[in-house]
Amino acid sequence: MAASPKPAARKPRAAKPAARRPQAARPEAPAGGSGRRGAGRPGAAQPALARAGGAGPGRTARRVPTKVLAQFTSQLATLVNAGLPLVRSLRVLEGQQKSGPFQNVVTAVSDEVESGAPLSEALSKYPGVFDRLYVNMVRAGEAGGVLGTILERLATFAQKTQRIRSQLSAAIAYPAMVLIFAGLVVLVVMTFVVPKFQDIFESFNAEMPPATRVLMAISNSLVSHWYVWIGVPVLLFVGLVLGLRNERFARAVDGLLLRFPVTGGLVRKTTVARFTRTLGTLLSSGVPILESLTIVQASISNRVVEEAVADVYDAIREGDEIAPPLAESGVFDDVVVNMIEVGEETGKLDQMLMRIADNFEEEVDTEVTRVLKILEPTVIFVMAVGVGSIVISLFLPILRLMETFQTA
């Protein structure tokens, strides 16, 4: 479904106020993985994570893995498209789930649907499992009589989301593990090995070069003031967490992530892919565009992009177009903006968004490979420099001692 019909003459947008309208308090996002915030102009408050008192067997806020939810949705779509009644399909899938919270949710949903409730209404009672995107798409499928098709789209969306997350995890996991291992090795060497060498050098009154003296000072500090070395990183981490609660600081961090030299391109492309995939999926499923933008904003974790979505919401509500506020955000490049503009003009905005998402997901694959090729040698080089510096600093006094013994 495309956006609102384009007016014959483009209506000028109202001038933006000097200060941006304050956003409502940010509610906690559903734990189903689609979003972190729902604040801003497009959205109303998000549903609570779990019902009070734990009423009912399945009312849990525990996160369900995206892979499990995608498999459940795909199987439900297959059964519904095969002509099985919805209740029977849910009962079949209920028996296939492993015992645990998700099986309890499927059981409770089956019971409610069997008692006459629409599937979307039953799912909406478990926002910790089925987020707003999921519920609204199911509601649109029920209204249009195409529930099976909508479930297939939901399954595809979940699978592509999981794929991008896996790629990002792969890009981070290897360098992180190498750095952690190298850090532990250096810590052991500095706290146990270097003090032994220091005792040896002092027993021989060996003259230590500046690099060795610096190494010994750091080692002594680690041993005698270990609480400082632990406390400072902890305080910095706590300060960062508290700082992210401040909108101005958090927005600055999000903007920095988009501009960071090595990983900025990956963050940008992942964000654009998620935005276009989510909005395109919702529009093609018959969800109204303003409601779609509300859901999309809740699924965006970057405040710079979230503000761009809020501007798009304003533009659509005022009868304007989607493309201009996206161009003004600086996140979406000219190619994306022009493709969206063409989609609006041709009435095929949903198809154009899905095409953009496909292109950017392919670019994410390429970007992950590129980032890994840069990070792997960089991490190894840093580790080699660190370990090599320690070894050289320890062996310089030994070489001087050997020269002294040979001279004597």
C-alpha positions as CSV (number, residue, x, y, z in Angstrom):
1,M,0.0,0.0,0.0
2,A,1.4,3.4,-0.9
3,A,1.2,6.5,1.1
4,S,-1.6,9.1,1.0
5,P,-2.4,10.3,-2.5
6,K,0.0,12.9,-3.7
7,P,-1.6,16.4,-4.0
8,A,-1.6,18.1,-7.3
9,A,0.6,20.9,-6.0
10,R,3.0,20.1,-3.3
11,K,2.0,21.7,-0.1
12,P,4.9,23.6,1.6
13,R,5.8,22.1,5.0
14,A,5.3,24.2,8.0
15,A,8.4,25.8,9.5
16,K,9.9,23.7,12.2
17,P,9.8,25.3,15.6
18,A,13.0,26.5,17.2
19,A,12.9,23.8,19.8
20,R,11.7,20.3,19.1
21,R,8.5,19.3,20.8
22,P,9.4,17.4,23.9
23,Q,8.9,13.7,23.6
24,A,6.8,11.7,26.0
25,A,8.5,9.5,28.5
26,R,10.0,6.5,26.8
27,P,8.2,3.4,27.8
28,E,10.0,0.1,27.9
29,A,9.8,-1.7,24.6
30,P,8.4,-5.2,24.0
31,A,10.9,-7.9,24.7
32,G,10.1,-9.6,21.4
33,G,13.1,-7.9,19.8
34,S,11.4,-5.5,17.4
35,G,12.1,-2.3,19.2
36,R,13.4,-0.5,22.2
37,R,11.5,2.7,22.3
38,G,8.1,4.0,21.2
39,A,8.6,7.6,22.1
40,G,8.1,10.6,19.9
41,R,5.2,12.0,17.9
42,P,4.1,8.9,16.0
43,G,3.3,6.6,18.9
44,A,1.2,6.1,21.8
45,A,2.6,4.4,24.9
46,Q,3.8,0.8,24.3
47,P,2.1,-2.1,26.0
48,A,3.5,-3.3,29.2
49,L,6.0,-6.2,29.1
50,A,3.9,-8.5,31.2
51,R,0.5,-8.6,32.8
52,A,0.4,-7.8,36.5
53,G,0.2,-10.7,38.8
54,G,1.1,-13.3,36.2
55,A,-2.5,-14.2,35.5
56,G,-2.8,-17.1,33.1
57,P,-0.3,-19.7,32.3
58,G,1.5,-18.0,29.5
59,R,1.7,-14.3,30.4
60,T,5.4,-14.0,30.6
61,A,7.8,-11.3,29.5
62,R,10.6,-13.7,28.8
63,R,12.1,-13.2,25.4
64,V,11.5,-15.9,22.7
65,P,14.4,-16.4,20.3
66,T,13.6,-15.0,16.9
67,K,14.4,-18.3,15.3
68,V,11.8,-20.1,17.4
69,L,9.2,-17.4,16.6
70,A,10.0,-17.5,12.9
71,Q,9.6,-21.3,12.8
72,F,6.3,-21.1,14.7
73,T,5.0,-18.5,12.3
74,S,6.1,-20.3,9.2
75,Q,4.5,-23.6,10.4
76,L,1.3,-21.8,11.3
77,A,1.2,-20.2,7.8
78,T,1.6,-23.6,6.2
79,L,-1.2,-25.1,8.2
80,V,-3.6,-22.2,7.6
81,N,-2.8,-22.1,3.9
82,A,-3.4,-25.9,3.8
83,G,-7.0,-25.3,4.9
84,L,-6.8,-26.4,8.5
85,P,-9.0,-24.5,10.9
86,L,-7.0,-21.9,13.0
87,V,-7.8,-23.5,16.3
88,R,-6.7,-27.0,15.1
89,S,-3.5,-25.5,13.6
90,L,-2.6,-23.8,16.9
91,R,-3.3,-27.1,18.8
92,V,-1.0,-29.0,16.4
93,L,1.8,-26.4,17.0
94,E,1.2,-26.4,20.7
95,G,2.0,-30.1,20.8
96,Q,5.2,-29.6,18.9
97,Q,6.7,-26.9,21.2
98,K,9.2,-27.9,23.9
99,S,7.9,-27.6,27.4
100,G,8.5,-24.1,28.7
101,P,7.2,-20.5,28.6
102,F,6.6,-20.4,24.8
103,Q,4.5,-23.6,24.9
104,N,2.5,-22.0,27.7
105,V,1.9,-18.9,25.5
106,V,0.8,-21.0,22.6
107,T,-1.6,-23.0,24.8
108,A,-3.1,-19.8,26.2
109,V,-3.5,-18.3,22.7
110,S,-5.2,-21.5,21.5
111,D,-7.6,-21.4,24.4
112,E,-8.6,-17.8,23.7
113,V,-9.0,-18.4,20.0
114,E,-11.1,-21.5,20.7
115,S,-13.3,-19.4,23.0
116,G,-14.0,-17.0,20.1
117,A,-11.4,-14.3,20.4
118,P,-9.6,-13.1,17.2
119,L,-6.0,-14.3,16.9
120,S,-4.7,-10.8,16.9
121,E,-6.5,-10.0,20.2
122,A,-5.2,-13.2,21.8
123,L,-1.6,-12.4,20.7
124,S,-1.8,-8.8,21.9
125,K,-2.2,-10.1,25.5
126,Y,1.4,-11.4,25.4
127,P,3.5,-8.4,24.2
128,G,6.6,-10.0,25.7
129,V,6.4,-12.6,22.9
130,F,4.4,-11.0,20.1
131,D,5.3,-7.3,19.5
132,R,3.2,-4.6,18.0
133,L,4.4,-5.3,14.5
134,Y,3.4,-8.9,14.7
135,V,0.0,-8.2,16.2
136,N,-0.9,-5.4,13.8
137,M,0.1,-7.5,10.7
138,V,-2.0,-10.4,12.0
139,R,-4.9,-8.0,12.6
140,A,-4.6,-6.7,9.0
141,G,-4.5,-10.2,7.7
142,E,-7.7,-11.1,9.6
143,A,-9.4,-8.0,8.2
144,G,-8.4,-8.8,4.6
145,G,-9.0,-12.5,4.8
146,V,-5.3,-13.2,3.9
147,L,-4.0,-14.4,7.3
148,G,-1.9,-17.2,5.7
149,T,-0.1,-14.8,3.4
150,I,0.5,-12.3,6.2
151,L,1.9,-15.1,8.4
152,E,4.3,-16.1,5.6
153,R,5.5,-12.5,5.4
154,L,6.0,-12.3,9.1
155,A,8.0,-15.5,9.0
156,T,10.2,-14.1,6.2
157,F,10.6,-10.9,8.1
158,A,11.7,-12.7,11.3
159,Q,14.2,-14.9,9.4
160,K,15.8,-11.9,7.6
161,T,16.0,-10.0,11.0
162,Q,17.7,-13.0,12.6
163,R,20.1,-13.3,9.7
164,I,21.2,-9.7,10.1
165,R,21.7,-10.2,13.8
166,S,23.8,-13.3,13.2
167,Q,26.0,-11.4,10.8
168,L,26.5,-8.5,13.3
169,S,27.3,-11.1,16.0
170,A,29.8,-12.8,13.7
171,A,31.5,-9.4,13.0
172,I,31.9,-8.7,16.7
173,A,32.5,-12.2,18.2
174,Y,36.0,-13.0,16.9
175,P,37.7,-9.7,17.6
176,A,36.1,-9.6,21.0
177,M,37.2,-13.1,21.9
178,V,40.8,-12.4,20.8
179,L,40.9,-9.1,22.7
180,I,39.5,-10.8,25.9
181,F,42.1,-13.7,25.6
182,A,44.9,-11.3,25.0
183,G,43.9,-9.1,27.9
184,L,43.8,-12.1,30.2
185,V,47.3,-13.2,29.1
186,V,48.7,-9.7,29.6
187,L,47.0,-9.4,33.0
188,V,48.6,-12.7,34.2
189,V,52.0,-11.7,32.9
190,M,51.8,-8.3,34.5
191,T,50.7,-9.5,37.9
192,F,52.7,-12.8,38.2
193,V,55.6,-12.9,35.8
194,V,56.8,-9.3,35.7
195,P,57.2,-9.1,39.6
196,K,59.5,-12.2,39.4
197,F,61.7,-10.5,36.9
198,Q,61.8,-7.4,39.0
199,D,63.1,-9.4,42.0
200,I,65.8,-10.9,39.8
201,F,66.9,-7.5,38.4
202,E,67.0,-5.9,41.8
203,S,69.0,-8.8,43.3
204,F,71.6,-8.2,40.7
205,N,71.3,-4.4,40.9
206,A,70.7,-4.4,37.2
207,E,70.3,-1.1,35.4
208,M,66.8,-1.0,33.9
209,P,66.1,1.0,30.8
210,P,63.1,3.5,30.8
211,A,60.7,1.0,29.0
212,T,61.4,-1.6,31.7
213,R,60.9,0.9,34.5
214,V,57.6,1.9,33.0
215,L,56.6,-1.8,32.8
216,M,57.6,-2.4,36.4
217,A,55.6,0.6,37.6
218,I,52.5,-0.6,35.8
219,S,52.9,-4.0,37.2
220,N,53.4,-2.7,40.8
221,S,50.3,-0.5,40.3
222,L,48.2,-3.5,39.1
223,V,49.3,-5.5,42.2
224,S,49.0,-2.8,44.9
225,H,46.2,-0.8,43.5
226,W,44.1,-3.4,41.8
227,Y,40.9,-1.9,43.1
228,V,41.6,1.3,41.1
229,W,42.1,-0.7,37.8
230,I,38.8,-2.5,38.4
231,G,36.9,0.5,39.8
232,V,37.7,3.0,37.0
233,P,36.3,0.9,34.1
234,V,33.3,0.0,36.2
235,L,32.7,3.7,36.9
236,L,33.1,4.6,33.3
237,F,30.6,1.9,32.3
238,V,28.1,3.1,34.9
239,G,28.6,6.7,33.7
240,L,28.0,5.7,30.1
241,V,24.8,3.8,31.1
242,L,23.5,6.8,33.1
243,G,24.6,9.2,30.3
244,L,22.6,7.3,27.7
245,R,19.5,8.2,29.7
246,N,20.0,11.8,28.8
247,E,18.5,12.4,25.4
248,R,21.1,14.9,24.2
249,F,24.0,12.6,25.1
250,A,22.3,9.5,23.8
251,R,21.6,11.2,20.5
252,A,25.2,12.3,20.2
253,V,26.3,8.7,20.7
254,D,23.9,7.4,18.1
255,G,25.1,10.0,15.7
256,L,28.7,9.0,16.4
257,L,27.9,5.4,15.7
258,L,26.6,6.3,12.3
259,R,29.8,8.2,11.5
260,F,32.4,5.9,13.0
261,P,35.2,5.2,10.5
262,V,35.2,1.4,10.4
263,T,31.8,0.3,11.7
264,G,29.7,3.4,10.8
265,G,28.8,2.1,7.3
266,L,27.7,-1.2,8.8
267,V,25.5,0.5,11.4
268,R,24.0,2.8,8.8
269,K,23.2,0.0,6.3
270,T,21.8,-2.2,9.0
271,T,19.5,0.6,10.2
272,V,18.3,1.5,6.7
273,A,17.7,-2.2,5.9
274,R,15.6,-2.6,9.1
275,F,13.6,0.6,8.5
276,T,12.7,-0.3,4.8
277,R,12.0,-4.0,5.6
278,T,9.7,-3.2,8.5
279,L,7.8,-0.3,6.8
280,G,7.5,-2.3,3.5
281,T,6.3,-5.4,5.3
282,L,3.6,-3.4,7.2
283,L,2.4,-1.4,4.1
284,S,2.2,-4.5,1.9
285,S,0.2,-6.2,4.7
286,G,-2.5,-3.4,4.7
287,V,-1.5,-1.6,7.9
288,P,-2.3,2.1,7.5
289,I,0.8,4.2,6.9
290,L,0.6,6.3,10.1
291,E,0.2,3.2,12.2
292,S,3.1,1.6,10.3
293,L,5.3,4.6,11.0
294,T,4.4,4.4,14.7
295,I,5.5,0.7,14.8
296,V,8.6,1.4,12.7
297,Q,9.7,4.1,15.1
298,A,9.4,1.7,18.0
299,S,11.6,-0.8,16.2
300,I,14.4,1.7,15.6
301,S,17.2,1.8,18.2
302,N,19.0,4.8,16.8
303,R,17.7,8.2,17.9
304,V,18.9,10.0,14.8
305,V,16.9,7.7,12.6
306,E,14.0,7.8,15.0
307,E,13.7,11.5,14.7
308,A,13.7,11.1,10.9
309,V,10.8,8.7,11.2
310,A,9.0,11.3,13.5
311,D,9.5,13.9,10.7
312,V,8.1,11.5,8.1
313,Y,5.0,11.0,10.3
314,D,4.5,14.8,10.5
315,A,5.0,15.1,6.8
316,I,2.4,12.4,6.0
317,R,-0.1,13.9,8.4
318,E,0.3,17.3,6.8
319,G,-0.2,15.8,3.3
320,D,3.5,16.0,2.4
321,E,5.8,13.3,1.1
322,I,8.1,10.7,2.8
323,A,11.3,11.5,0.9
324,P,12.1,15.1,2.0
325,P,12.4,14.4,5.7
326,L,14.5,11.3,5.0
327,A,16.9,13.3,2.9
328,E,17.2,15.9,5.6
329,S,18.2,13.3,8.2
330,G,21.5,12.6,6.6
331,V,21.1,8.9,7.3
332,F,19.5,7.9,4.0
333,D,21.6,8.4,0.8
334,D,20.4,9.9,-2.4
335,V,19.8,6.6,-4.0
336,V,17.4,5.4,-1.2
337,V,15.6,8.8,-1.1
338,N,15.1,8.8,-4.9
339,M,13.8,5.2,-4.9
340,I,11.3,6.0,-2.2
341,E,10.2,9.1,-4.1
342,V,9.7,7.0,-7.2
343,G,7.7,4.5,-5.2
344,E,5.4,7.2,-3.9
345,E,4.9,8.6,-7.4
346,T,4.1,5.2,-8.9
347,G,1.9,4.0,-6.1
348,K,4.3,1.1,-5.4
349,L,6.0,2.4,-2.2
350,D,5.8,-1.0,-0.4
351,Q,7.4,-2.8,-3.3
352,M,10.1,-0.2,-3.6
353,L,10.9,-0.4,0.1
354,M,11.2,-4.2,0.0
355,R,13.6,-3.8,-3.0
356,I,15.7,-1.3,-1.0
357,A,15.7,-3.7,1.9
358,D,16.9,-6.6,-0.3
359,N,19.7,-4.4,-1.7
360,F,20.9,-3.2,1.7
361,E,20.8,-6.6,3.3
362,E,23.1,-7.8,0.5
363,E,25.3,-4.8,1.2
364,V,25.3,-5.7,4.9
365,D,26.8,-9.1,3.9
366,T,29.5,-7.3,2.0
367,E,30.1,-4.8,4.8
368,V,30.4,-7.5,7.5
369,T,33.1,-9.3,5.4
370,R,34.9,-6.0,4.9
371,V,34.8,-5.1,8.6
372,L,36.1,-8.5,9.6
373,K,39.0,-8.2,7.1
374,I,39.9,-4.9,8.7
375,L,39.3,-5.9,12.4
376,E,41.1,-9.3,12.4
377,P,44.6,-8.1,11.4
378,T,44.1,-4.9,13.5
379,V,43.4,-6.9,16.6
380,I,46.3,-9.3,15.9
381,F,48.6,-6.3,15.3
382,V,47.5,-4.7,18.6
383,M,48.0,-7.9,20.5
384,A,51.4,-8.5,18.9
385,V,52.5,-5.0,19.8
386,G,51.4,-5.3,23.4
387,V,53.0,-8.7,24.0
388,G,56.1,-7.7,22.1
389,S,56.5,-4.6,24.1
390,I,56.4,-6.6,27.4
391,V,58.9,-9.2,26.1
392,I,61.4,-6.5,24.8
393,S,61.1,-4.6,28.1
394,L,61.9,-7.7,30.1
395,F,64.8,-8.9,27.9
396,L,66.6,-5.6,27.7
397,P,67.9,-5.7,31.3
398,I,68.8,-9.4,30.8
399,L,71.0,-8.5,27.8
400,R,72.7,-5.8,29.8
401,L,73.3,-8.3,32.6
402,M,74.8,-10.8,30.1
403,E,77.1,-8.0,28.8
404,T,78.2,-7.2,32.4
405,F,79.0,-10.8,33.2
406,Q,81.0,-11.2,30.0
407,T,83.0,-8.1,30.7
408,A,83.7,-9.2,34.3
